[in-house]
Structures are given as structure tokens and as C-alpha cells.
Amino acid sequence: MSGETRVLVTGAGGQLGRALLQASWPKDIRVVGKSHAEFDIACEPELEAWLATNRFDVIVNAAAYTAVDQAEVDSGRAIRANHHGPRALASACRRLGTALVHLSTDYVFDGTKDTPYVETDAVGPRCAYGRSKADGEDAVRTQLAEHVILRTAWVYSPTNKNFVKTILRLAGVRDELNIVADQLGSPTSAQDLAKAVQQVVLRIANDKASVPWGTYHCTNSGWASWFTLARAAVDAAVPFTARRPFVHPIRAVEYPTPAVRPANSRLDCSRLEAAFGIRMRPWREALTPVVREVFGSK
């Protein structure tokens, strides 16, 4: 690597964006973050003009509309952020010679497979959010050869709104929690995800010609149901709350939501390990430090 490598992180106000900006980067990597309020990637003319003036070697697109249930009634905003935005960004990257790392989701799958999904499995999203993200993936592939798409899942962190923080808040005021137990996925710490994204970016910066471009799955290892994740979060919080509400397993049909979620969205990440040497730690191991941080203890 010669000279300074400039990296742009879009969606800098989100869980992953924050974690990437807080990460420790080599001195010859300059990371710039832009939140949605500062930088709307779907505004194509403004986007390309700004990128032409402010050149970057790599862009990490962590910008997304992630309100899964709201997307059912506000699909226009989801499509703009998750499809049109990535398409415009990839198109600009192609013209400017910039590599793109784009974040996607397990919700591109229909959830009917009995085993964890691999990258070559057919997509079949069952909700508006998933469809917008699947279309965004296709747009990136169509517009830009030098891309890495990372599908992740069930992301949580000490910041922003997420499932783990919601469970910890409810556990502080309720004696019982009813949590869906028949939907399986791959819980992922935003901090661990950021470390994986960082490794991909550094590979691009160090040896772009050797990068195995394409689509990969990127989550903490192991799998859980929402019920299992909630119970683990409650258990990890006991030293800070001195409370242990009872967590009841329920079926998804007992907790209807506007968006249909996949019953199985477990992701097989072995392709990422083979290509980039990235193997993320077990989700239970990653959960504990996040819970500690939520309660202000490092």
C-alpha cells in the first residue's frame, strides 16, 4: 500500500457506521463518515458531483432503511434507500474507479430452507424490506464489478435501537417476557461486524488485484431464536439489574407483525472465512461485552 487510502462510510449514524468510525484504523487509512442527514446516496447528481470532488478509494455503504415493519406501509422510502441509493452509489463508483463494500441482510431469503443459507441459494424475500435489499444487491452487481456484498443479520450494539437493547429495557420493568421461539437467525454484534468489514477494506487497500469480489455472509458464529437471544441478554444483565424476568417462548403466529419474517435466516459464513480468513466469534461470547457497555461498565 502506498500513500493514504481514503475510505467513506455512509450511514455513519447507524449501528455499523458508528462502530466503524470508532474502530482503530492504521495511520495510512483515512476514514470519513457521512450520516443520511448529511449525505443522501439516492440523490444521484449531487452524489456523483460530491464524490468526484471528494475522491475515495473504498466506500462502505452502511446506509439503509431498516424499519422492517414500517416498510410495509412506507415501501417508497425503503426502495429509495435500499435499492435506488446503492444503484446510484455503485454507478458512481464504477465511473470513479472506487471499490464498494455494501451491507445487505438475511431477509433476502424466504426462510423455508432447513439448513443455513449459503451465498448461492436463491433469494425470495417475503417482506418489503427484504425485497428492497435484494433489489439493492442486484443493482450493485449490475453496476460495479469491484464490489463486496456482505449479508449480515440480527445486528445489535450499545447504541441505537435494536432487539437486545429493547429486551434489556423491558427486563428492567417487567417480570415476564413473551418472545418468539420459532424464528432462527444469526445474532451479530455491530462491533464484531465492523472488525470484519475493516478486514475486507484493508484487503482492498493493500492488494486490490487479489480481492475475491462477490457476495458473502458475515455474522457472529452460531445460531439462535429470538427467544434464545432474549434469554441470554436477560441472563447477562443480572449482575447489573439484580432482576431475572421469566422469558416465555411463543410461536410467531402468537405475535403477528406487519412484515413476514423468515422462519430460518441462519447464514453459513464459511465462504467468507475461505476467501478473507474472517471467522467471527460465537454470538454468546460477543453479547456479554455489549450488555456490559449498555449498563455503562467496560
Backbone torsions as a table, in degrees:
resi	resn	phi	psi	omega
1	MET	NA	129.7	179.2
2	SER	-121.4	136.6	179.9
3	GLY	74.3	-168.0	-177.7
4	GLU	-91.9	135.4	174.0
5	THR	-99.9	125.4	-177.7
6	ARG	-100.8	127.6	-176.7
7	VAL	-122.8	128.6	175.4
8	LEU	-104.7	131.1	174.6
9	VAL	-111.1	112.4	173.8
10	THR	-87.1	158.3	-176.2
11	GLY	68.4	36.7	-173.2
12	ALA	-67.2	-14.7	178.8
13	GLY	-88.2	-6.0	-179.4
14	GLY	-84.4	-179.3	-176.8
15	GLN	-61.2	-50.9	-179.5
16	LEU	-69.1	-42.3	-180.0
17	GLY	-57.6	-45.3	177.8
18	ARG	-61.0	-44.4	-178.4
19	ALA	-64.4	-37.6	178.8
20	LEU	-66.6	-39.1	-179.9
21	LEU	-72.0	-26.9	179.3
22	GLN	-86.3	-11.3	-177.3
23	ALA	-69.2	158.0	176.1
24	SER	-87.7	118.3	-177.8
25	TRP	-111.4	152.2	174.1
26	PRO	-57.8	154.7	-175.7
27	LYS	-63.2	-26.1	-178.7
28	ASP	-91.6	11.4	173.5
29	ILE	-111.1	120.1	177.0
30	ARG	-105.6	119.6	-176.4
31	VAL	-108.9	127.4	178.5
32	VAL	-118.0	132.0	179.3
33	GLY	-110.7	139.5	175.9
34	LYS	-131.2	125.6	177.0
35	SER	-82.3	170.0	178.9
36	HIS	-60.3	-38.1	-179.8
37	ALA	-62.8	-30.6	-179.1
38	GLU	-89.1	-24.6	-165.5
39	PHE	-152.9	98.7	179.1
40	ASP	-92.0	106.1	-174.4
41	ILE	-68.0	-14.0	179.6
42	ALA	-83.2	-10.0	176.8
43	CYS	-84.8	85.6	-167.0
44	GLU	-60.3	-49.5	-178.0
45	PRO	-61.6	-44.8	178.7
46	GLU	-65.7	-38.8	179.0
47	LEU	-59.3	-51.7	-175.9
48	GLU	-67.6	-37.9	178.8
49	ALA	-63.2	-42.1	-178.7
50	TRP	-68.2	-42.4	-179.7
51	LEU	-68.0	-31.3	177.9
52	ALA	-67.6	-31.1	179.6
53	THR	-85.9	-38.2	-178.8
54	ASN	-109.7	84.4	-171.5
55	ARG	-75.1	140.5	177.6
56	PHE	-130.2	151.1	176.9
57	ASP	-86.1	-34.5	-179.4
58	VAL	-139.1	138.8	172.3
59	ILE	-118.5	130.2	172.7
60	VAL	-103.3	114.0	-178.9
61	ASN	-93.5	94.8	176.2
62	ALA	-101.9	8.3	178.7
63	ALA	-78.3	133.9	179.9
64	ALA	-165.9	153.8	168.4
65	TYR	-91.9	114.0	-171.4
66	THR	-116.5	8.6	178.0
67	ALA	-77.9	88.0	-168.9
68	VAL	-58.4	-48.3	-178.9
69	ASP	-72.5	-40.3	-179.8
70	GLN	-63.0	-28.9	-179.8
71	ALA	-61.8	-23.9	179.2
72	GLU	-65.6	-29.2	179.8
73	VAL	-110.5	-5.4	-178.8
74	ASP	-133.6	49.6	-174.0
75	SER	-64.7	-26.8	180.0
76	GLY	-59.7	-43.6	179.0
77	ARG	-68.2	-37.6	178.0
78	ALA	-64.4	-43.6	179.9
79	ILE	-64.6	-41.3	-179.8
80	ARG	-62.0	-47.1	-175.8
81	ALA	-76.6	-39.2	-169.5
82	ASN	-98.0	-16.7	178.8
83	HIS	-117.3	-60.3	-176.6
84	HIS	-64.1	-40.1	-179.3
85	GLY	-61.6	-54.5	177.2
86	PRO	-58.9	-35.7	177.8
87	ARG	-62.8	-46.5	179.0
88	ALA	-63.9	-40.2	-179.0
89	LEU	-66.3	-45.5	179.9
90	ALA	-64.5	-38.4	178.4
91	SER	-63.2	-43.8	177.9
92	ALA	-65.1	-40.4	179.2
93	CYS	-61.5	-40.1	179.9
94	ARG	-61.5	-44.8	-177.8
95	ARG	-70.8	-27.3	-175.9
96	LEU	-98.8	-4.4	-179.6
97	GLY	73.2	32.7	-177.7
98	THR	-104.6	137.0	176.3
99	ALA	-82.0	150.6	-176.9
100	LEU	-126.9	128.7	169.8
101	VAL	-108.4	114.8	-172.8
102	HIS	-114.8	130.5	-179.6
103	LEU	-91.8	132.7	176.8
104	SER	-129.5	-161.1	-164.8
105	THR	-141.9	156.6	173.1
106	ASP	-66.8	-19.4	-176.3
107	TYR	-73.2	2.8	173.0
108	VAL	-75.4	-12.7	179.8
109	PHE	-97.7	156.7	-176.6
110	ASP	-84.6	-14.1	175.7
111	GLY	84.8	9.2	-176.5
112	THR	-91.9	-8.5	-179.8
113	LYS	-73.9	143.9	-178.3
114	ASP	-81.9	-21.8	-176.8
115	THR	-115.8	169.0	179.8
116	PRO	-59.6	145.9	-178.8
117	TYR	-77.7	140.4	172.0
118	VAL	-108.7	166.8	-171.9
119	GLU	-62.4	-27.7	-177.0
120	THR	-86.9	-4.3	176.6
121	ASP	-65.8	145.6	179.4
122	ALA	-67.3	139.2	175.8
123	VAL	-82.5	158.5	179.3
124	GLY	-168.8	61.7	-174.8
125	PRO	-58.7	144.1	-176.7
126	ARG	-108.9	5.1	179.4
127	CYS	-139.8	164.1	-176.5
128	ALA	-61.8	-40.6	178.0
129	TYR	-59.2	-48.9	179.9
130	GLY	-61.6	-39.4	178.7
131	ARG	-64.6	-41.4	-179.3
132	SER	-65.7	-36.3	179.4
133	LYS	-72.7	-38.4	176.9
134	ALA	-63.5	-41.5	178.1
135	ASP	-66.1	-35.0	176.4
136	GLY	-63.7	-42.5	175.6
137	GLU	-57.1	-49.4	-178.1
138	ASP	-60.5	-38.5	-180.0
139	ALA	-64.3	-41.7	178.8
140	VAL	-63.2	-45.5	-179.4
141	ARG	-62.1	-38.7	-177.9
142	THR	-70.1	-38.3	-172.0
143	GLN	-86.3	-27.9	-167.0
144	LEU	-143.6	125.6	177.5
145	ALA	-75.4	-40.5	-174.9
146	GLU	-86.0	73.9	-179.4
147	HIS	-134.1	151.1	167.9
148	VAL	-126.1	117.4	175.6
149	ILE	-97.9	124.9	178.6
150	LEU	-113.3	111.2	174.2
151	ARG	-85.4	128.5	178.0
152	THR	-127.8	-173.8	-172.3
153	ALA	-160.3	148.8	168.6
154	TRP	47.4	50.5	-174.4
155	VAL	-76.2	137.6	177.6
156	TYR	-140.6	160.9	-179.2
157	SER	-163.3	173.5	176.3
158	PRO	-73.0	-10.9	-178.1
159	THR	-113.3	168.2	174.4
160	ASN	63.2	-179.0	-178.6
161	LYS	-91.6	129.1	177.3
162	ASN	-159.3	169.4	-174.5
163	PHE	-60.0	-46.2	-176.8
164	VAL	-62.6	-44.9	179.1
165	LYS	-63.6	-37.7	177.8
166	THR	-63.1	-43.9	178.9
167	ILE	-62.1	-43.2	-179.6
168	LEU	-64.0	-37.2	178.2
169	ARG	-67.3	-46.3	-179.1
170	LEU	-66.1	-35.5	-179.8
171	ALA	-64.6	-21.6	179.1
172	GLY	-79.9	-14.4	-175.1
173	VAL	-127.4	-9.5	-178.1
174	ARG	-119.7	152.0	177.6
175	ASP	-93.7	-17.9	179.7
176	GLU	-140.4	143.9	177.3
177	LEU	-130.0	135.7	176.2
178	ASN	-105.9	115.3	-172.7
179	ILE	-128.5	137.6	-178.0
180	VAL	-61.5	130.1	-175.7
181	ALA	-115.0	-3.3	-177.3
182	ASP	-111.5	27.3	169.9
183	GLN	-124.6	123.9	-174.6
184	LEU	-111.0	141.3	179.3
185	GLY	-157.7	-167.1	-174.3
186	SER	-121.7	90.4	-180.0
187	PRO	-58.0	138.7	-173.4
188	THR	-138.7	125.6	175.3
189	SER	-74.1	131.0	179.1
190	ALA	-60.8	-34.9	178.7
191	GLN	-65.9	-41.9	178.2
192	ASP	-68.4	-39.0	177.0
193	LEU	-61.5	-41.4	178.9
194	ALA	-61.1	-39.1	178.6
195	LYS	-63.9	-38.8	178.5
196	ALA	-67.3	-45.2	177.6
197	VAL	-59.8	-41.2	179.1
198	GLN	-59.2	-42.3	179.0
199	GLN	-62.4	-38.7	177.6
200	VAL	-65.3	-45.2	179.6
201	VAL	-60.8	-42.9	-179.4
202	LEU	-66.6	-33.8	175.2
203	ARG	-63.3	-42.9	177.9
204	ILE	-63.6	-43.5	-177.7
205	ALA	-66.9	-36.4	-175.3
206	ASN	-83.0	-36.9	-174.1
207	ASP	-154.9	73.3	-174.4
208	LYS	-58.3	-34.7	-176.4
209	ALA	-66.2	-22.3	-176.6
210	SER	-95.0	-2.1	-173.3
211	VAL	-69.1	127.8	175.4
212	PRO	-83.3	84.8	-176.0
213	TRP	-60.3	152.5	177.2
214	GLY	143.2	-159.5	-174.0
215	THR	-108.3	135.6	-177.6
216	TYR	-139.6	156.4	173.4
217	HIS	-100.4	139.3	-170.5
218	CYS	-145.3	95.5	178.9
219	THR	-141.9	166.4	167.0
220	ASN	-60.9	153.0	-176.5
221	SER	-78.1	157.3	-177.1
222	GLY	87.2	171.4	-176.0
223	TRP	-138.1	163.7	-178.6
224	ALA	-156.0	164.9	164.7
225	SER	-96.5	167.0	175.2
226	TRP	-58.1	-37.4	178.8
227	PHE	-62.1	-47.1	-179.4
228	THR	-62.3	-42.9	179.6
229	LEU	-64.8	-42.7	179.8
230	ALA	-63.1	-44.1	-179.3
231	ARG	-64.8	-39.0	178.5
232	ALA	-65.4	-38.8	178.8
233	ALA	-66.4	-42.7	178.0
234	VAL	-61.2	-44.1	-180.0
235	ASP	-63.3	-40.9	-178.8
236	ALA	-68.3	-22.2	-177.6
237	ALA	-87.9	-12.8	-175.9
238	VAL	-53.3	-42.8	179.4
239	PRO	-60.9	-21.4	-177.6
240	PHE	-100.0	-26.4	-174.8
241	THR	-109.7	-20.4	-173.9
242	ALA	56.5	28.0	178.8
243	ARG	-129.0	147.3	175.4
244	ARG	-142.4	79.8	177.9
245	PRO	-62.4	151.0	-179.6
246	PHE	-78.6	130.3	-179.2
247	VAL	-104.0	115.9	-178.6
248	HIS	-95.0	133.1	172.6
249	PRO	-80.2	133.9	175.5
250	ILE	-131.3	167.1	177.5
251	ARG	-88.7	155.1	-179.3
252	ALA	-58.9	-33.4	-179.2
253	VAL	-66.9	-18.5	177.7
254	GLU	-84.9	-9.1	179.1
255	TYR	-134.1	71.5	-175.9
256	PRO	-66.9	142.0	178.3
257	THR	-130.2	155.6	179.2
258	PRO	-57.3	-39.4	-179.5
259	ALA	-95.5	136.4	175.8
260	VAL	-81.1	123.3	-179.7
261	ARG	-100.4	146.5	-179.2
262	PRO	-66.2	137.8	178.3
263	ALA	-68.8	-31.3	176.8
264	ASN	-133.2	113.0	174.7
265	SER	-127.3	30.5	176.3
266	ARG	-63.5	137.4	-176.9
267	LEU	-114.2	130.3	174.8
268	ASP	-85.4	120.1	-174.1
269	CYS	-105.4	15.9	-175.6
270	SER	-66.2	-28.6	179.1
271	ARG	-66.5	-37.5	178.0
272	LEU	-64.6	-41.1	179.1
273	GLU	-64.6	-41.4	-179.1
274	ALA	-66.5	-37.8	-174.8
275	ALA	-85.5	-37.2	-173.3
276	PHE	-120.3	-3.7	-178.0
277	GLY	71.1	22.7	-177.3
278	ILE	-100.8	119.5	172.6
279	ARG	-131.6	112.7	-176.5
280	MET	-82.1	149.9	-175.6
281	ARG	-68.6	166.3	179.2
282	PRO	-59.9	146.7	-174.4
283	TRP	-63.8	-33.9	179.5
284	ARG	-64.6	-38.8	178.2
285	GLU	-66.3	-35.9	-179.4
286	ALA	-75.0	-27.1	-175.2
287	LEU	-68.9	-42.9	-172.6
288	THR	-55.9	-49.3	179.9
289	PRO	-64.6	-29.2	177.6
290	VAL	-68.4	-43.0	178.0
291	VAL	-60.9	-43.2	177.6
292	ARG	-58.4	-43.0	-178.2
293	GLU	-68.0	-35.5	176.5
294	VAL	-56.8	-38.6	-179.1
295	PHE	-91.2	11.9	172.9
296	GLY	80.3	17.3	179.6
297	SER	-116.3	122.0	-179.7
298	LYS	-85.4	NA	NA
